[in-house]
Amino acid sequence: MADLVLVGGGHAHLFVLEALSQRPLGAGRVLLVSDRRHSIYSGMVPGVLEGRYRLQEAELDLAPLAQRAGVEVLWQSVRGLDPLGKTVLLSSGERLAYQVLSLDIGSSVLGLDRPGVLQHAIPSRPIRAFVETVESQVQSWRDSESKAVRIAVVGAGAAGLEVSTCLQWRLRSEGIAAEIHLFHSQERLLPERGPFLNPILRRFLNRRGVVLHDKTPIQALRPGFLLSETGKSFAADWTLWLTGAAPQPGFQSTSLVTDSQGFLQIRNTLQLRGHEDLFAAGDCASLGNPPPAKAGVYAVRQGPILAHNLLAKLQGKTLKKYRPQSDFLVLLNLGGGQAVGCKWGFPLLGGWVMPWKDRIDRRFMQRFRYMDSAPTQNENSLGPAKN
């Protein structure tokens, strides 16, 4: 029996580990269950693809964080959850009993079930696999003298915009001839950000030579080309799939309450609806109707509330309420030291934006940076850890 089980190493659980390192649970047993040893900070991923950062600068080692917090680690995945029996099924086949459990497992990618996507595209999740695949392909292009490549990026949300522009900058700076096409289903870019940001982004994409395809939802992939919903085909040598968040498989068939998209519904205490001893945060959770957009900033803001409420629940104390902000600052890395921000519908431009974003990202990483620590001594090696 574990007093507290943390499933996943997402942003919010970093704050829980931090809180436990400062205020240990005493005799209570706390377990972190994760199939990956490293937690990657998504805000720096475009910079990794650009070549601004090394991958190691954008990831945190969960093992020393857990050691400082006095938390045992099981390097396994979760195959199922029984809320009534209060057990979690691990990939080893073991059933682990818990008193309180918290889920911070992130999200998958929309549209992976469309014909040909898994066979012919590189999805943006898991993040490390995505980054390593892109790096490997860039290396292959660098070492060869192949003709110009045509790259399709499907999804023009914040991630698609950043990846397409940062990758374009990287390839151009390394002398790799590439043509990048950016596909999305809407008429405007980031329409939720108001009318002023859209023309700025369009002008920037045009200057960079990124070809934008408006109102072009992609319904299927075939070897060497993409098919739109209207039946039009587009040639592509390589396709990146960044279409937004989808719920992680495995929790829709349980007794847990989900929203219309399949994300776990939570109350403002971050407890799952109908389950006082289950909590969730980050992309896997859904609060309100409609819920806020999926963005790392919400997981970061939920982190301290989640840390307080998990300990308060175990100790019989009052829980705090999380209130999502109505708007948040968006900072987009567009490659080559250029960035654009937006808050309350007003764009932020200038040479100061990228240094500002860089300081924010590095400050977050530094808060949890224990990469130089000795290996943990309380790891439970019931399964191999992925990077």
C-alpha atoms as a printed R data frame, in Angstrom:
    type eleno elety resid chain resno       x      y       z
1   ATOM     1    CA   MET     A     1   0.000  0.000   0.000
2   ATOM     2    CA   ALA     A     2   1.282  3.435  -0.965
3   ATOM     3    CA   ASP     A     3  -0.029  6.540   0.737
4   ATOM     4    CA   LEU     A     4   0.472  8.565  -2.426
5   ATOM     5    CA   VAL     A     5   1.089  7.432  -6.016
6   ATOM     6    CA   LEU     A     6   2.163  9.933  -8.671
7   ATOM     7    CA   VAL     A     7   1.554  8.614 -12.187
8   ATOM     8    CA   GLY     A     8   3.578 10.466 -14.793
9   ATOM     9    CA   GLY     A     9   6.409 12.969 -14.694
10  ATOM    10    CA   GLY     A    10   4.651 16.013 -16.130
11  ATOM    11    CA   HIS     A    11   5.157 19.660 -15.195
12  ATOM    12    CA   ALA     A    12   2.672 19.652 -12.299
13  ATOM    13    CA   HIS     A    13   4.271 16.646 -10.611
14  ATOM    14    CA   LEU     A    14   7.616 18.464 -10.578
15  ATOM    15    CA   PHE     A    15   6.057 20.863  -8.072
16  ATOM    16    CA   VAL     A    16   4.793 17.935  -6.001
17  ATOM    17    CA   LEU     A    17   8.304 16.473  -5.827
18  ATOM    18    CA   GLU     A    18   9.647 19.888  -4.893
19  ATOM    19    CA   ALA     A    19   7.081 20.239  -2.097
20  ATOM    20    CA   LEU     A    20   7.875 16.764  -0.741
21  ATOM    21    CA   SER     A    21  11.587 17.592  -0.687
22  ATOM    22    CA   GLN     A    22  10.803 20.622   1.463
23  ATOM    23    CA   ARG     A    23   8.023 19.067   3.576
24  ATOM    24    CA   PRO     A    24   8.503 15.275   3.755
25  ATOM    25    CA   LEU     A    25   5.471 13.111   4.363
26  ATOM    26    CA   GLY     A    26   7.122 11.475   7.340
27  ATOM    27    CA   ALA     A    27   6.415  7.764   7.570
28  ATOM    28    CA   GLY     A    28   4.158  7.856   4.522
29  ATOM    29    CA   ARG     A    29   5.150  5.931   1.396
30  ATOM    30    CA   VAL     A    30   5.158  7.889  -1.849
31  ATOM    31    CA   LEU     A    31   5.695  6.311  -5.277
32  ATOM    32    CA   LEU     A    32   6.373  7.883  -8.657
33  ATOM    33    CA   VAL     A    33   5.342  5.651 -11.556
34  ATOM    34    CA   SER     A    34   6.808  6.703 -14.886
35  ATOM    35    CA   ASP     A    35   7.920  4.870 -18.008
36  ATOM    36    CA   ARG     A    36  10.390  7.652 -18.793
37  ATOM    37    CA   ARG     A    37  13.232  8.875 -16.644
38  ATOM    38    CA   HIS     A    38  13.389 12.331 -18.194
39  ATOM    39    CA   SER     A    39  10.728 15.024 -18.211
40  ATOM    40    CA   ILE     A    40  11.059 17.285 -21.249
41  ATOM    41    CA   TYR     A    41  10.025 20.929 -21.000
42  ATOM    42    CA   SER     A    42   7.888 21.447 -24.096
43  ATOM    43    CA   GLY     A    43   8.487 25.198 -24.192
44  ATOM    44    CA   MET     A    44  12.110 24.658 -25.224
45  ATOM    45    CA   VAL     A    45  11.545 21.924 -27.815
46  ATOM    46    CA   PRO     A    46  11.353 24.301 -30.821
47  ATOM    47    CA   GLY     A    47  14.659 25.771 -29.659
48  ATOM    48    CA   VAL     A    48  16.167 22.286 -29.607
49  ATOM    49    CA   LEU     A    49  15.041 21.703 -33.184
50  ATOM    50    CA   GLU     A    50  16.449 25.099 -34.134
51  ATOM    51    CA   GLY     A    51  19.830 24.224 -32.635
52  ATOM    52    CA   ARG     A    52  19.614 26.916 -29.947
53  ATOM    53    CA   TYR     A    53  19.571 24.341 -27.118
54  ATOM    54    CA   ARG     A    54  20.880 20.842 -26.628
55  ATOM    55    CA   LEU     A    55  18.203 18.303 -25.766
56  ATOM    56    CA   GLN     A    56  19.806 17.878 -22.328
57  ATOM    57    CA   GLU     A    57  19.123 21.557 -21.596
58  ATOM    58    CA   ALA     A    58  15.395 20.998 -22.131
59  ATOM    59    CA   GLU     A    59  14.948 17.922 -19.961
60  ATOM    60    CA   LEU     A    60  14.956 17.125 -16.262
61  ATOM    61    CA   ASP     A    61  16.077 13.871 -14.679
62  ATOM    62    CA   LEU     A    62  13.252 12.596 -12.489
63  ATOM    63    CA   ALA     A    63  15.463 10.231 -10.509
64  ATOM    64    CA   PRO     A    64  17.401 12.817  -8.447
65  ATOM    65    CA   LEU     A    65  14.239 14.882  -8.004
66  ATOM    66    CA   ALA     A    66  12.533 11.838  -6.525
67  ATOM    67    CA   GLN     A    67  15.520 11.041  -4.345
68  ATOM    68    CA   ARG     A    68  15.509 14.505  -2.802
69  ATOM    69    CA   ALA     A    69  11.800 14.135  -2.119
70  ATOM    70    CA   GLY     A    70  12.164 10.708  -0.516
71  ATOM    71    CA   VAL     A    71   9.998  9.211  -3.250
72  ATOM    72    CA   GLU     A    72  10.394  5.674  -4.594
73  ATOM    73    CA   VAL     A    73  10.411  5.282  -8.357
74  ATOM    74    CA   LEU     A    74   8.889  2.526 -10.465
75  ATOM    75    CA   TRP     A    75  10.063  2.791 -14.059
76  ATOM    76    CA   GLN     A    76   6.897  1.327 -15.500
77  ATOM    77    CA   SER     A    77   3.799  2.347 -17.395
78  ATOM    78    CA   VAL     A    78   0.242  2.134 -16.112
79  ATOM    79    CA   ARG     A    79  -2.053 -0.298 -17.898
80  ATOM    80    CA   GLY     A    80  -5.231  0.333 -15.942
81  ATOM    81    CA   LEU     A    81  -6.855  1.970 -12.951
82  ATOM    82    CA   ASP     A    82  -9.522  0.593 -10.593
83  ATOM    83    CA   PRO     A    83 -10.944  3.591  -8.700
84  ATOM    84    CA   LEU     A    84 -13.326  1.468  -6.653
85  ATOM    85    CA   GLY     A    85 -10.688 -1.040  -5.560
86  ATOM    86    CA   LYS     A    86  -8.119  1.789  -5.275
87  ATOM    87    CA   THR     A    87  -5.472 -0.092  -7.241
88  ATOM    88    CA   VAL     A    88  -3.426  0.721 -10.313
89  ATOM    89    CA   LEU     A    89  -2.291 -1.967 -12.767
90  ATOM    90    CA   LEU     A    90   1.363 -1.685 -13.772
91  ATOM    91    CA   SER     A    91   2.986 -2.917 -16.983
92  ATOM    92    CA   SER     A    92   4.670 -5.683 -14.950
93  ATOM    93    CA   GLY     A    93   1.230 -7.084 -14.112
94  ATOM    94    CA   GLU     A    94   1.460 -6.008 -10.481
95  ATOM    95    CA   ARG     A    95  -1.511 -4.274  -8.877
96  ATOM    96    CA   LEU     A    96  -0.463 -1.415  -6.652
97  ATOM    97    CA   ALA     A    97  -2.819 -0.256  -3.876
98  ATOM    98    CA   TYR     A    98  -2.968  3.429  -3.038
99  ATOM    99    CA   GLN     A    99  -4.597  5.821  -0.634
100 ATOM   100    CA   VAL     A   100  -4.380  8.893  -2.888
101 ATOM   101    CA   LEU     A   101  -3.349  8.929  -6.560
102 ATOM   102    CA   SER     A   102  -2.482 11.764  -8.928
103 ATOM   103    CA   LEU     A   103  -2.329 11.643 -12.731
104 ATOM   104    CA   ASP     A   104  -0.059 13.942 -14.743
105 ATOM   105    CA   ILE     A   105   0.394 11.890 -17.898
106 ATOM   106    CA   GLY     A   106   0.149 14.526 -20.596
107 ATOM   107    CA   SER     A   107  -1.646 13.905 -23.864
108 ATOM   108    CA   SER     A   108  -1.410 12.096 -27.152
109 ATOM   109    CA   VAL     A   109  -1.882 13.645 -30.617
110 ATOM   110    CA   LEU     A   110  -5.140 14.165 -32.479
111 ATOM   111    CA   GLY     A   111  -5.743 12.250 -35.673
112 ATOM   112    CA   LEU     A   112  -3.324  9.371 -35.239
113 ATOM   113    CA   ASP     A   113  -6.141  7.050 -36.294
114 ATOM   114    CA   ARG     A   114  -6.471  8.678 -39.703
115 ATOM   115    CA   PRO     A   115  -5.371  6.474 -42.613
116 ATOM   116    CA   GLY     A   116  -1.624  6.339 -43.059
117 ATOM   117    CA   VAL     A   117  -0.680  8.752 -40.259
118 ATOM   118    CA   LEU     A   118   1.136  6.272 -38.031
119 ATOM   119    CA   GLN     A   119   2.875  4.761 -41.055
120 ATOM   120    CA   HIS     A   120   3.918  7.943 -42.857
121 ATOM   121    CA   ALA     A   121   4.140 10.792 -40.314
122 ATOM   122    CA   ILE     A   122   6.199 11.697 -37.255
123 ATOM   123    CA   PRO     A   123   3.812 12.614 -34.392
124 ATOM   124    CA   SER     A   124   4.845 15.268 -31.886
125 ATOM   125    CA   ARG     A   125   4.319 12.887 -28.944
126 ATOM   126    CA   PRO     A   126   6.219 11.315 -27.279
127 ATOM   127    CA   ILE     A   127   8.357 14.443 -27.357
128 ATOM   128    CA   ARG     A   128  11.768 12.801 -27.013
129 ATOM   129    CA   ALA     A   129  11.070 10.358 -29.842
130 ATOM   130    CA   PHE     A   130   9.888 13.269 -31.988
131 ATOM   131    CA   VAL     A   131  13.018 15.328 -31.322
132 ATOM   132    CA   GLU     A   132  15.389 12.413 -31.837
133 ATOM   133    CA   THR     A   133  13.702 11.445 -35.109
134 ATOM   134    CA   VAL     A   134  13.952 15.002 -36.437
135 ATOM   135    CA   GLU     A   135  17.604 15.239 -35.366
136 ATOM   136    CA   SER     A   136  18.413 11.941 -37.055
137 ATOM   137    CA   GLN     A   137  16.757 13.036 -40.282
138 ATOM   138    CA   VAL     A   138  18.542 16.395 -40.289
139 ATOM   139    CA   GLN     A   139  21.827 14.551 -39.812
140 ATOM   140    CA   SER     A   140  20.962 12.278 -42.739
141 ATOM   141    CA   TRP     A   141  20.221 15.234 -44.986
142 ATOM   142    CA   ARG     A   142  23.421 16.945 -43.871
143 ATOM   143    CA   ASP     A   143  25.540 13.917 -44.708
144 ATOM   144    CA   SER     A   144  23.966 13.348 -48.106
145 ATOM   145    CA   GLU     A   145  23.863 15.360 -51.285
146 ATOM   146    CA   SER     A   146  20.213 14.701 -51.987
147 ATOM   147    CA   LYS     A   147  17.948 17.037 -53.877
148 ATOM   148    CA   ALA     A   148  15.801 19.573 -52.081
149 ATOM   149    CA   VAL     A   149  13.323 17.999 -49.670
150 ATOM   150    CA   ARG     A   150   9.701 18.939 -49.241
151 ATOM   151    CA   ILE     A   151   8.483 18.838 -45.620
152 ATOM   152    CA   ALA     A   152   4.835 18.936 -44.595
153 ATOM   153    CA   VAL     A   153   3.881 20.174 -41.127
154 ATOM   154    CA   VAL     A   154   0.263 19.315 -40.325
155 ATOM   155    CA   GLY     A   155  -1.228 21.580 -37.678
156 ATOM   156    CA   ALA     A   156  -0.684 25.346 -37.438
157 ATOM   157    CA   GLY     A   157  -1.299 25.883 -33.762
158 ATOM   158    CA   ALA     A   158   1.463 27.306 -31.602
159 ATOM   159    CA   ALA     A   159   3.513 24.102 -31.855
160 ATOM   160    CA   GLY     A   160   3.168 23.822 -35.630
161 ATOM   161    CA   LEU     A   161   4.140 27.449 -36.134
162 ATOM   162    CA   GLU     A   162   7.198 27.155 -33.911
163 ATOM   163    CA   VAL     A   163   8.378 23.836 -35.322
164 ATOM   164    CA   SER     A   164   7.986 24.879 -38.959
165 ATOM   165    CA   THR     A   165   9.831 28.187 -38.534
166 ATOM   166    CA   CYS     A   166  12.566 26.854 -36.237
167 ATOM   167    CA   LEU     A   167  13.199 23.851 -38.463
168 ATOM   168    CA   GLN     A   168  13.257 26.079 -41.533
169 ATOM   169    CA   TRP     A   169  15.878 28.278 -39.879
170 ATOM   170    CA   ARG     A   170  17.947 25.243 -38.860
171 ATOM   171    CA   LEU     A   171  17.932 23.686 -42.315
172 ATOM   172    CA   ARG     A   172  18.757 26.939 -44.062
173 ATOM   173    CA   SER     A   173  21.615 27.680 -41.674
174 ATOM   174    CA   GLU     A   174  23.079 24.224 -42.333
175 ATOM   175    CA   GLY     A   175  22.817 24.599 -46.095
176 ATOM   176    CA   ILE     A   176  20.068 21.997 -46.516
177 ATOM   177    CA   ALA     A   177  17.654 22.851 -49.302
178 ATOM   178    CA   ALA     A   178  14.143 22.371 -47.981
179 ATOM   179    CA   GLU     A   179  10.643 23.565 -48.749
180 ATOM   180    CA   ILE     A   180   8.276 23.583 -45.787
181 ATOM   181    CA   HIS     A   181   4.498 23.476 -46.195
182 ATOM   182    CA   LEU     A   182   2.243 24.230 -43.212
183 ATOM   183    CA   PHE     A   183  -1.315 22.839 -43.291
184 ATOM   184    CA   HIS     A   184  -4.249 23.771 -41.068
185 ATOM   185    CA   SER     A   185  -8.028 23.578 -41.166
186 ATOM   186    CA   GLN     A   186  -8.875 27.142 -40.181
187 ATOM   187    CA   GLU     A   187  -9.036 30.440 -42.002
188 ATOM   188    CA   ARG     A   188  -6.840 32.350 -39.561
189 ATOM   189    CA   LEU     A   189  -3.758 31.476 -37.551
190 ATOM   190    CA   LEU     A   190  -4.347 31.224 -33.799
191 ATOM   191    CA   PRO     A   191  -7.851 32.759 -34.084
192 ATOM   192    CA   GLU     A   192  -8.320 32.542 -30.315
193 ATOM   193    CA   ARG     A   193  -5.630 35.212 -30.036
194 ATOM   194    CA   GLY     A   194  -7.686 37.901 -31.747
195 ATOM   195    CA   PRO     A   195  -7.370 39.534 -35.178
196 ATOM   196    CA   PHE     A   196  -4.001 41.296 -34.865
197 ATOM   197    CA   LEU     A   197  -1.595 38.372 -34.530
198 ATOM   198    CA   ASN     A   198  -2.743 36.548 -37.677
199 ATOM   199    CA   PRO     A   199  -1.400 39.036 -40.282
200 ATOM   200    CA   ILE     A   200   1.896 39.364 -38.408
201 ATOM   201    CA   LEU     A   201   2.439 35.620 -38.464
202 ATOM   202    CA   ARG     A   202   1.475 35.394 -42.129
203 ATOM   203    CA   ARG     A   203   3.987 38.056 -43.135
204 ATOM   204    CA   PHE     A   204   6.670 36.286 -41.151
205 ATOM   205    CA   LEU     A   205   5.938 32.892 -42.740
206 ATOM   206    CA   ASN     A   206   6.011 34.505 -46.165
207 ATOM   207    CA   ARG     A   207   9.399 36.106 -45.508
208 ATOM   208    CA   ARG     A   208  10.765 32.787 -44.316
209 ATOM   209    CA   GLY     A   209   9.442 30.935 -47.345
210 ATOM   210    CA   VAL     A   210   7.097 28.668 -45.368
211 ATOM   211    CA   VAL     A   211   4.107 27.872 -47.602
212 ATOM   212    CA   LEU     A   212   0.825 28.143 -45.683
213 ATOM   213    CA   HIS     A   213  -2.245 26.133 -46.699
214 ATOM   214    CA   ASP     A   214  -5.398 27.598 -45.111
215 ATOM   215    CA   LYS     A   215  -8.613 25.608 -44.726
216 ATOM   216    CA   THR     A   216  -6.844 22.421 -45.763
217 ATOM   217    CA   PRO     A   217  -7.563 19.671 -43.228
218 ATOM   218    CA   ILE     A   218  -5.564 16.546 -43.984
219 ATOM   219    CA   GLN     A   219  -7.586 13.338 -43.824
220 ATOM   220    CA   ALA     A   220  -5.055 10.701 -44.940
221 ATOM   221    CA   LEU     A   221  -1.417 10.078 -45.774
222 ATOM   222    CA   ARG     A   222   0.041  7.924 -48.503
223 ATOM   223    CA   PRO     A   223   3.698  7.249 -49.359
224 ATOM   224    CA   GLY     A   224   4.991 10.563 -50.685
225 ATOM   225    CA   PHE     A   225   1.834 12.651 -50.435
226 ATOM   226    CA   LEU     A   226  -1.007 13.950 -48.258
227 ATOM   227    CA   LEU     A   227  -4.735 13.897 -49.035
228 ATOM   228    CA   SER     A   228  -7.011 16.734 -47.949
229 ATOM   229    CA   GLU     A   229 -10.682 16.335 -47.075
230 ATOM   230    CA   THR     A   230 -11.571 17.804 -50.472
231 ATOM   231    CA   GLY     A   231  -9.561 15.095 -52.226
232 ATOM   232    CA   LYS     A   232  -6.665 17.311 -53.247
233 ATOM   233    CA   SER     A   233  -3.204 15.743 -52.926
234 ATOM   234    CA   PHE     A   234   0.062 17.392 -51.872
235 ATOM   235    CA   ALA     A   235   3.514 15.925 -52.405
236 ATOM   236    CA   ALA     A   236   5.790 15.579 -49.383
237 ATOM   237    CA   ASP     A   237   9.008 13.724 -48.666
238 ATOM   238    CA   TRP     A   238   8.528 13.951 -44.916
239 ATOM   239    CA   THR     A   239   5.536 14.770 -42.713
240 ATOM   240    CA   LEU     A   240   5.403 16.059 -39.145
241 ATOM   241    CA   TRP     A   241   2.074 15.659 -37.327
242 ATOM   242    CA   LEU     A   242   1.276 18.432 -34.801
243 ATOM   243    CA   THR     A   243  -2.511 18.544 -34.754
244 ATOM   244    CA   GLY     A   244  -3.184 19.240 -31.083
245 ATOM   245    CA   ALA     A   245  -3.888 17.253 -27.950
246 ATOM   246    CA   ALA     A   246  -5.837 14.008 -27.659
247 ATOM   247    CA   PRO     A   247  -6.462 12.011 -24.472
248 ATOM   248    CA   GLN     A   248  -4.047  9.251 -23.558
249 ATOM   249    CA   PRO     A   249  -5.521  5.817 -24.302
250 ATOM   250    CA   GLY     A   250  -6.380  3.517 -21.445
251 ATOM   251    CA   PHE     A   251  -8.605  5.647 -19.215
252 ATOM   252    CA   GLN     A   252 -11.736  6.048 -21.335
253 ATOM   253    CA   SER     A   253 -13.036  2.569 -20.475
254 ATOM   254    CA   THR     A   254 -12.869  2.996 -16.705
255 ATOM   255    CA   SER     A   255 -15.495  4.500 -14.422
256 ATOM   256    CA   LEU     A   256 -13.731  7.855 -14.567
257 ATOM   257    CA   VAL     A   257 -15.760 10.816 -15.814
258 ATOM   258    CA   THR     A   258 -14.430 12.357 -19.026
259 ATOM   259    CA   ASP     A   259 -15.447 15.322 -21.151
260 ATOM   260    CA   SER     A   260 -16.705 15.082 -24.727
261 ATOM   261    CA   GLN     A   261 -13.134 14.693 -26.018
262 ATOM   262    CA   GLY     A   262 -12.154 12.002 -23.523
263 ATOM   263    CA   PHE     A   263 -10.065 14.080 -21.107
264 ATOM   264    CA   LEU     A   264 -10.496 13.441 -17.369
265 ATOM   265    CA   GLN     A   265 -12.964 15.855 -15.803
266 ATOM   266    CA   ILE     A   266 -11.749 17.521 -12.615
267 ATOM   267    CA   ARG     A   267 -13.156 19.954 -10.059
268 ATOM   268    CA   ASN     A   268 -11.416 23.169  -9.083
269 ATOM   269    CA   THR     A   269  -9.623 21.269  -6.301
270 ATOM   270    CA   LEU     A   270  -8.041 19.168  -9.119
271 ATOM   271    CA   GLN     A   271  -9.910 16.099  -7.820
272 ATOM   272    CA   LEU     A   272 -11.567 13.907 -10.422
273 ATOM   273    CA   ARG     A   273 -15.332 14.179 -10.475
274 ATOM   274    CA   GLY     A   274 -16.839 11.466  -8.319
275 ATOM   275    CA   HIS     A   275 -13.515 10.435  -6.761
276 ATOM   276    CA   GLU     A   276 -12.210 12.293  -3.710
277 ATOM   277    CA   ASP     A   277  -8.928 10.342  -3.661
278 ATOM   278    CA   LEU     A   278  -8.008 10.830  -7.336
279 ATOM   279    CA   PHE     A   279  -6.372 13.980  -8.695
280 ATOM   280    CA   ALA     A   280  -5.261 15.034 -12.183
281 ATOM   281    CA   ALA     A   281  -3.409 17.978 -13.703
282 ATOM   282    CA   GLY     A   282  -1.920 19.095 -16.984
283 ATOM   283    CA   ASP     A   283  -3.089 18.105 -20.440
284 ATOM   284    CA   CYS     A   284  -4.799 14.895 -19.287
285 ATOM   285    CA   ALA     A   285  -7.290 16.899 -17.207
286 ATOM   286    CA   SER     A   286 -10.287 19.009 -18.190
287 ATOM   287    CA   LEU     A   287 -11.797 21.749 -16.004
288 ATOM   288    CA   GLY     A   288 -14.909 23.741 -16.817
289 ATOM   289    CA   ASN     A   289 -17.129 23.960 -19.864
290 ATOM   290    CA   PRO     A   290 -15.563 24.848 -22.142
291 ATOM   291    CA   PRO     A   291 -12.208 23.942 -20.615
292 ATOM   292    CA   PRO     A   292  -9.111 26.089 -21.137
293 ATOM   293    CA   ALA     A   293  -6.867 25.355 -24.102
294 ATOM   294    CA   LYS     A   294  -4.180 22.719 -23.669
295 ATOM   295    CA   ALA     A   295  -1.037 24.634 -22.766
296 ATOM   296    CA   GLY     A   296   1.913 24.043 -20.472
297 ATOM   297    CA   VAL     A   297   1.226 27.250 -18.578
298 ATOM   298    CA   TYR     A   298  -1.867 25.700 -17.004
299 ATOM   299    CA   ALA     A   299   0.050 22.670 -15.761
300 ATOM   300    CA   VAL     A   300   2.686 24.973 -14.275
301 ATOM   301    CA   ARG     A   301   0.018 27.058 -12.509
302 ATOM   302    CA   GLN     A   302  -1.730 23.917 -11.278
303 ATOM   303    CA   GLY     A   303   1.507 22.504  -9.843
304 ATOM   304    CA   PRO     A   304   1.641 24.358  -6.493
305 ATOM   305    CA   ILE     A   305  -2.121 23.844  -5.942
306 ATOM   306    CA   LEU     A   306  -1.780 20.137  -6.699
307 ATOM   307    CA   ALA     A   307   1.183 19.811  -4.323
308 ATOM   308    CA   HIS     A   308  -0.750 21.487  -1.504
309 ATOM   309    CA   ASN     A   309  -3.943 19.515  -2.092
310 ATOM   310    CA   LEU     A   310  -2.308 16.088  -2.259
311 ATOM   311    CA   LEU     A   311  -0.597 16.613   1.081
312 ATOM   312    CA   ALA     A   312  -3.703 18.254   2.546
313 ATOM   313    CA   LYS     A   313  -5.848 15.307   1.495
314 ATOM   314    CA   LEU     A   314  -3.496 12.862   3.220
315 ATOM   315    CA   GLN     A   315  -3.349 15.000   6.347
316 ATOM   316    CA   GLY     A   316  -7.066 15.806   6.558
317 ATOM   317    CA   LYS     A   317  -6.576 19.517   5.895
318 ATOM   318    CA   THR     A   318  -8.468 22.001   3.724
319 ATOM   319    CA   LEU     A   319  -7.895 21.868  -0.023
320 ATOM   320    CA   LYS     A   320  -7.215 24.941  -2.130
321 ATOM   321    CA   LYS     A   321  -9.125 25.853  -5.282
322 ATOM   322    CA   TYR     A   322  -7.440 26.327  -8.629
323 ATOM   323    CA   ARG     A   323  -8.799 29.094 -10.826
324 ATOM   324    CA   PRO     A   324  -7.444 29.069 -14.384
325 ATOM   325    CA   GLN     A   325  -6.488 32.429 -15.770
326 ATOM   326    CA   SER     A   326  -8.772 33.772 -18.484
327 ATOM   327    CA   ASP     A   327  -5.819 34.496 -20.767
328 ATOM   328    CA   PHE     A   328  -2.120 33.766 -20.721
329 ATOM   329    CA   LEU     A   329   1.009 35.144 -22.311
330 ATOM   330    CA   VAL     A   330   1.958 33.322 -25.504
331 ATOM   331    CA   LEU     A   331   5.608 33.506 -26.576
332 ATOM   332    CA   LEU     A   332   6.437 31.836 -29.883
333 ATOM   333    CA   ASN     A   333  10.010 31.030 -30.860
334 ATOM   334    CA   LEU     A   334  10.163 31.606 -34.618
335 ATOM   335    CA   GLY     A   335  13.825 30.726 -35.053
336 ATOM   336    CA   GLY     A   336  16.955 32.773 -35.647
337 ATOM   337    CA   GLY     A   337  16.564 34.767 -32.448
338 ATOM   338    CA   GLN     A   338  13.126 36.041 -33.470
339 ATOM   339    CA   ALA     A   339   9.965 35.586 -31.456
340 ATOM   340    CA   VAL     A   340   6.508 37.054 -31.108
341 ATOM   341    CA   GLY     A   341   4.301 37.295 -28.052
342 ATOM   342    CA   CYS     A   342   0.613 37.928 -27.473
343 ATOM   343    CA   LYS     A   343  -1.484 38.806 -24.427
344 ATOM   344    CA   TRP     A   344  -5.110 39.940 -24.339
345 ATOM   345    CA   GLY     A   345  -5.084 39.916 -28.150
346 ATOM   346    CA   PHE     A   346  -2.217 42.395 -28.472
347 ATOM   347    CA   PRO     A   347   0.976 41.197 -30.227
348 ATOM   348    CA   LEU     A   348   4.376 41.799 -28.667
349 ATOM   349    CA   LEU     A   349   7.167 42.409 -31.156
350 ATOM   350    CA   GLY     A   350  10.816 43.343 -31.046
351 ATOM   351    CA   GLY     A   351  14.315 42.022 -30.501
352 ATOM   352    CA   TRP     A   352  13.643 41.730 -26.754
353 ATOM   353    CA   VAL     A   353  10.921 39.059 -27.035
354 ATOM   354    CA   MET     A   354  13.157 36.030 -27.649
355 ATOM   355    CA   PRO     A   355  15.626 36.915 -24.834
356 ATOM   356    CA   TRP     A   356  12.616 37.363 -22.557
357 ATOM   357    CA   LYS     A   357  11.238 33.941 -23.503
358 ATOM   358    CA   ASP     A   358  14.677 32.401 -23.050
359 ATOM   359    CA   ARG     A   359  14.969 33.824 -19.518
360 ATOM   360    CA   ILE     A   360  11.519 32.502 -18.567
361 ATOM   361    CA   ASP     A   361  12.298 29.014 -19.901
362 ATOM   362    CA   ARG     A   362  15.723 28.819 -18.286
363 ATOM   363    CA   ARG     A   363  14.351 30.057 -14.964
364 ATOM   364    CA   PHE     A   364  11.779 27.266 -14.940
365 ATOM   365    CA   MET     A   365  14.427 24.650 -15.707
366 ATOM   366    CA   GLN     A   366  16.824 26.020 -13.123
367 ATOM   367    CA   ARG     A   367  14.166 25.717 -10.439
368 ATOM   368    CA   PHE     A   368  14.196 21.934 -10.827
369 ATOM   369    CA   ARG     A   369  17.724 21.429 -12.120
370 ATOM   370    CA   TYR     A   370  19.355 18.480 -10.363
371 ATOM   371    CA   MET     A   371  21.102 16.987 -13.354
372 ATOM   372    CA   ASP     A   372  24.503 16.851 -11.669
373 ATOM   373    CA   SER     A   373  23.223 14.908  -8.676
374 ATOM   374    CA   ALA     A   374  24.325 11.381  -7.884
375 ATOM   375    CA   PRO     A   375  22.052  8.525  -9.009
376 ATOM   376    CA   THR     A   376  19.205  7.721  -6.709
377 ATOM   377    CA   GLN     A   377  19.440  4.972  -4.142
378 ATOM   378    CA   ASN     A   378  15.705  4.462  -3.709
379 ATOM   379    CA   GLU     A   379  14.820  3.475  -7.255
380 ATOM   380    CA   ASN     A   380  12.783  0.302  -7.658
381 ATOM   381    CA   SER     A   381  13.793 -1.260 -10.938
382 ATOM   382    CA   LEU     A   382  10.645 -3.211 -11.723
383 ATOM   383    CA   GLY     A   383  10.976 -2.183 -15.344
384 ATOM   384    CA   PRO     A   384  13.429 -0.434 -17.645
385 ATOM   385    CA   ALA     A   385  13.308  3.327 -17.825
386 ATOM   386    CA   LYS     A   386  13.003  5.041 -21.179
387 ATOM   387    CA   ASN     A   387  14.728  8.336 -21.730
